[in-house]
Amino acid sequence: GGNAVATLRALGARPTPVGVVGRDEAGTGLIALFRRMGIDTKGIAAERGYGTPTKSRILAGGVHTRRQQIVRIDRGQRHGSLTPEVTARLASRLTRAVSGSEGLLVADYGYGAATPALARGIRPRLTGKPITVDSRARIAEYRQVAGCTPNQEELENAVGLKRAPDDRGVAAAGNELLKRTGNRAVLVTRGAKGMILFTKGAAPFAVPPFGTGEVADVTGAGDTVIATYTRALLAGGTPEESAVLANTAAGIVVMKYGTAT
């Protein structure tokens, strides 16, 4: 979520993040970083008893070799739901944040702050404005949005595939998710194979991978895709134009080490 916000800011948007952090070093550091970037943090609350989800990646490699990630350590809040009291406060902050906004990006990693129910509840306040979604485990539960950006594994899980499909199977699954959700667009990311955009009444739009192929680190590439796709839509881009820009941005980011914009 923080990476998507940072990317929006780097692309010239004025994001207003809404979410939850813990009263811990990671939460304090994230809010301080946002403030240094000129981002309004009034929508983020430090809740007692909540652990800020934090991921540490351990890389191995020599000085003159490409480093490889060998393990990731996750700390903080477990996947699940927030308490009703915290959820109510979150909904109130979200209502204030969307007043006057041009759209909403939902980054649902399953830690409880971003949920399909919260997105449904805020929809009447965003009439005619795009809602975009990146969700790890429940992309099919977000309906009638401007676009969603599952990777191929998330797509397979969403439509119930038991094994990895070939290109024809990916096309069928993408169209199935589009039909099931009623979304305006489904943009499936496929790593080194690029992306495929699905829109109603049109043939799948394939976007070849961008870049030199010298991938340094894929950390956060999905956040780059949803943030760039959203920013492009808000700037007046078509789904196809927005997909091409998102693909280009992701190709640039994976050539950088760490979580980058």
C-alpha positions in Angstrom: 0.0 0.0 0.0 2.8 2.4 0.9 4.6 1.6 -2.3 1.5 2.3 -4.4 1.1 5.7 -2.7 4.8 6.6 -3.3 4.4 5.7 -6.9 1.3 7.9 -7.3 3.2 10.8 -5.7 6.3 10.2 -8.0 4.0 10.4 -11.0 2.7 13.8 -10.0 -0.5 12.8 -8.2 -1.6 14.1 -4.8 -2.6 10.9 -3.0 -4.3 10.9 0.3 -3.6 7.5 1.9 -6.1 5.9 4.3 -5.2 3.0 6.4 -3.8 1.7 9.7 -0.3 1.4 11.1 0.9 0.2 14.5 2.4 2.4 17.3 5.8 1.0 16.4 9.0 1.9 14.6 7.8 0.8 11.2 4.5 2.7 11.5 6.2 5.9 12.7 8.8 5.6 10.0 6.2 5.1 7.2 4.3 8.2 8.2 7.5 10.3 8.5 8.5 9.2 5.0 5.2 10.2 3.6 5.4 13.6 5.2 8.9 14.1 3.7 7.3 13.3 0.3 4.6 16.0 0.9 1.8 13.4 1.4 -1.1 14.1 3.6 -1.2 11.5 6.4 -4.4 12.5 8.3 -6.1 9.4 6.9 -3.6 7.0 8.5 -4.2 6.0 12.2 -1.7 4.5 14.6 -3.9 1.9 16.4 -3.0 0.4 19.7 -2.4 -3.3 19.5 -1.8 -3.4 15.7 1.5 -4.4 14.3 2.6 -2.6 11.1 3.1 -5.2 8.4 6.7 -5.1 7.4 8.7 -7.3 5.1 12.5 -7.8 5.2 14.2 -9.4 2.2 17.5 -11.2 2.6 19.7 -11.0 -0.5 22.8 -13.1 -1.3 25.5 -12.3 -3.8 29.0 -11.0 -4.2 30.1 -7.4 -4.9 30.3 -8.0 -8.7 27.4 -10.4 -9.0 23.6 -9.9 -9.2 22.1 -10.4 -5.8 19.3 -12.9 -5.4 16.6 -13.0 -2.8 16.8 -16.1 -0.7 14.2 -15.5 2.0 11.7 -13.0 3.2 10.8 -12.3 6.8 7.3 -10.9 7.5 6.6 -9.1 10.7 3.5 -7.4 12.2 -0.2 -7.9 11.8 -1.4 -11.3 10.6 -3.8 -11.5 7.7 -7.4 -11.2 8.9 -10.0 -8.7 10.0 -9.8 -5.5 12.1 -12.1 -5.0 15.1 -15.4 -3.3 14.3 -14.3 -0.2 16.2 -11.1 0.2 14.1 -13.1 -0.5 10.9 -15.6 2.2 11.8 -12.9 4.8 12.4 -11.3 3.7 9.1 -14.5 4.1 7.2 -15.0 7.6 8.7 -11.5 8.7 7.6 -12.1 7.2 4.1 -15.3 9.2 3.7 -13.4 12.4 4.5 -10.6 11.5 2.2 -12.7 10.8 -0.9 -14.4 14.2 -0.6 -13.1 16.1 -3.6 -10.9 13.3 -4.8 -10.8 12.1 -8.4 -10.7 8.4 -7.8 -9.9 5.6 -5.4 -7.1 2.9 -5.5 -7.7 -0.1 -3.2 -4.5 -2.0 -2.2 -5.8 -5.1 -0.5 -3.1 -7.3 0.9 -5.4 -9.0 3.3 -4.4 -7.3 6.5 -7.9 -6.0 7.2 -7.9 -2.3 6.3 -8.8 -2.6 2.6 -11.9 -4.8 2.1 -14.6 -5.4 -0.5 -17.2 -4.2 2.0 -15.4 -0.9 2.6 -15.1 -0.3 -1.1 -18.9 -1.0 -1.6 -19.8 1.3 1.2 -17.8 4.3 -0.3 -18.9 3.8 -3.9 -21.9 6.2 -3.7 -19.5 9.0 -2.8 -17.4 8.2 -6.0 -20.2 8.2 -8.6 -18.6 8.5 -12.0 -15.1 8.4 -10.7 -12.8 5.4 -11.2 -12.1 2.8 -8.6 -9.1 0.5 -9.2 -8.2 -2.6 -7.2 -5.1 -4.7 -6.5 -6.0 -7.6 -4.2 -3.9 -10.6 -3.2 -6.7 -13.1 -2.4 -10.1 -11.8 -3.2 -10.0 -9.9 -6.5 -13.2 -11.5 -7.7 -15.1 -9.9 -4.7 -14.6 -6.4 -6.0 -17.3 -5.7 -8.6 -18.1 -3.0 -11.2 -14.7 -1.2 -10.8 -12.8 0.6 -13.4 -10.0 -1.9 -13.4 -8.1 -4.6 -11.4 -4.6 -5.9 -11.9 -4.2 -9.5 -10.8 -1.0 -11.4 -11.6 -1.5 -14.8 -13.3 -1.5 -16.8 -10.1 -4.1 -14.5 -8.6 -6.2 -14.8 -11.7 -6.0 -18.6 -11.6 -7.1 -18.6 -7.9 -9.9 -16.2 -8.6 -11.6 -18.4 -11.3 -10.7 -21.7 -9.6 -8.1 -23.1 -12.0 -6.4 -26.2 -10.7 -3.2 -26.0 -12.7 -1.3 -23.3 -14.6 -3.0 -22.6 -18.0 -1.5 -22.1 -21.4 -2.0 -18.8 -23.3 -5.5 -19.8 -24.4 -6.4 -20.8 -20.9 -5.2 -17.4 -19.6 -7.4 -15.7 -22.1 -10.4 -17.7 -21.1 -9.7 -17.0 -17.4 -9.3 -13.3 -18.0 -12.6 -13.1 -19.8 -14.2 -15.2 -17.1 -13.1 -12.8 -14.4 -14.2 -9.8 -16.5 -17.6 -11.3 -16.9 -17.9 -12.4 -13.3 -17.0 -9.0 -11.8 -18.6 -6.7 -14.4 -15.4 -4.6 -14.2 -14.5 -2.2 -17.0 -11.1 -3.8 -17.4 -9.0 -6.7 -16.1 -5.2 -6.3 -16.5 -3.3 -9.5 -16.0 0.4 -9.3 -15.3 2.5 -12.2 -16.4 6.1 -11.3 -15.5 8.5 -11.9 -18.4 5.5 -12.5 -20.7 4.2 -8.9 -20.3 0.5 -8.2 -19.7 -2.9 -8.9 -21.2 -5.8 -6.4 -20.9 -9.3 -7.7 -21.0 -12.2 -5.3 -21.7 -15.8 -6.0 -22.6 -16.6 -6.5 -26.2 -12.9 -6.4 -27.3 -10.3 -9.0 -28.1 -7.6 -9.4 -25.4 -4.9 -6.7 -25.8 -1.4 -8.1 -25.3 1.3 -5.8 -24.0 4.8 -7.2 -24.6 7.4 -6.9 -21.7 9.3 -3.6 -21.6 13.0 -3.3 -20.8 16.3 -4.9 -21.4 15.6 -8.1 -19.7 18.2 -7.4 -17.0 15.8 -7.8 -14.0 17.4 -6.8 -10.8 14.5 -7.1 -8.3 10.8 -7.6 -8.9 9.9 -6.3 -5.4 6.8 -4.0 -5.6 6.3 -4.3 -9.4 2.6 -5.1 -8.8 2.2 -1.9 -6.8 3.8 0.0 -9.7 1.3 -1.4 -12.1 -1.8 -0.5 -10.2 -0.6 3.0 -9.3 0.5 3.8 -12.9 -2.6 2.3 -14.4 -4.7 4.4 -12.0 -2.7 7.6 -12.6 -3.1 7.2 -16.4 -6.9 6.6 -16.2 -7.2 9.8 -14.1 -5.2 11.7 -16.7 -7.7 10.7 -19.4 -6.0 7.6 -20.7 -7.9 4.7 -22.2 -7.5 1.3 -20.6 -5.2 0.3 -23.4 -3.0 3.4 -23.1 -3.0 3.0 -19.3 -1.9 -0.6 -19.6 1.0 0.3 -21.9 2.2 3.0 -19.4 1.8 0.6 -16.5 3.8 -2.0 -18.3 6.6 0.5 -19.1 6.7 1.7 -15.5 7.0 -1.9 -14.2 9.8 -2.6 -16.7 11.7 0.3 -15.3 11.1 -0.6 -11.6 12.3 -4.2 -11.9 15.7 -3.0 -13.1 16.2 -1.2 -9.7 17.1 -2.9 -6.5 14.6 -2.8 -3.6 11.2 -1.2 -3.5 11.5 1.7 -6.0 9.4 4.2 -7.8 
